Amino acid sequence: MALINEHFLKLKGTYFFDDIAKKINAFKISHPKIKLIDLATGDVSQPLCPAVIEAMHKAVDEMGRKDTFKGYGPGQGYKFLREAIVKHDYQLHGVNIDISEVFVNDGAKSDTGNIQELIRWDNSIGVTDPVYPVYIESNAMIGRAGKHDNGMWTNVVYIPCTADNEYLPQLPSQPVDVIYLCNPNNPMGTVMTREVLKKWVNFAIKNDVLIFYDAAYAAYIQDDDVPHSIYEIKGARHVAIEFRSYSKTAGFTGLRCGYTIVPKALTAVTFDSGERISLNALWHRRQSAKFNGVSYVTQRAAEATYSEEGLRQVKETVRYYMDTANIMRDMFIKSGWNVVGGQNAPYLWLKVPDSDDSSHFFMQLLYNLGVACMPGSGFGPSGEGYFRLTSLAQREDCIEGVRRILSNYANG
Ligand code: PLP
């Protein structure tokens, strides 16, 4: 008799984003004549850039010829892509990463979810709250998060980010073994500057804490004092694993490619002997057993984002989304709203008007105005009372969505 992993039963029946998508879909079906403005989904709206398309066509042709066909590739990623990553995403920012520390994957969701396999089931984890749900749910699935009680997981240390602390996570007062940081932040669109991140790295070094650092939105950083990588901070290679993605950087949400950096200097201890073990070696071992790499065509596409044309084209698309975010911010601010985010990330984080709860507000927006947002409560207890809007949709839709919201809630 097969016994199930009962930790799965502690999860809500539906993943938060799927639940929202279902509700949006139900609205669409029942209101076919209303043009829905979807500012909930964090998906991109602009197509892949020409440099990427050209590289893919070329790679597809190679796959069709006997002399250039590729079967299984190196599980860690082709050297051409890992070399481009090391040069463009690290060396040019003054950071030395070796290609053996780069693990190419099918997007950041897989690895941000899978990485917890490296640590013992009874390690304590800390998350900034509100939080990208994958971090908690992947831990919950193996029992590390404890029980879900009153909207919170009993074994998770929540680090609230609210108006009271200007949406910046404070160092935890309770002990944690592992901490997840997301910079720029989803859902809030906020950022930690170099100074702030330095405090976290120093905290991790002092307390032997492992940081899982999600930089999926690094391409959206506009301010010079915000680091693109945690490894720009001295000592971080001893305490942090970093996740990057081409999804929002270059519109790869449907293509699927990202990468994880596991530095060779990074270690964690064994329970029995306290011996320090390389996490790079462990992750390599894990990936060899469970992952067969990303398709050659996709890796050539990712490589093309670093060509001269590719860099320029990708930057233009990011500019488009960030200009949209600026327009949305201005519209809200002119109407007297307080807006968080939208300056170094494609997300705006806003307080639900009239102290309404965020799920109720989500339904009100959807059914009264035909606008979909993300209710903050789905991102954790500190998200209650807030909602998230994306600027990754078509600009005219973003403007129309904000206009509809402001027509009903003039002053926030
Ligand atoms: N990390 C964060 C913070 C995200 O918001 C997302 C996607 O929305 C991901 C990781 C996963 O991105 P992907 O799997 O498309 O690379």
Residues whose N, C-alpha, C, O or C-beta is under 5 A from the ligand:
A	BS01	PLP	G42 D106 G107 A108 K109 S110 Y132 C182 N186 D214 A216 S245 S247 T253 C257 G258
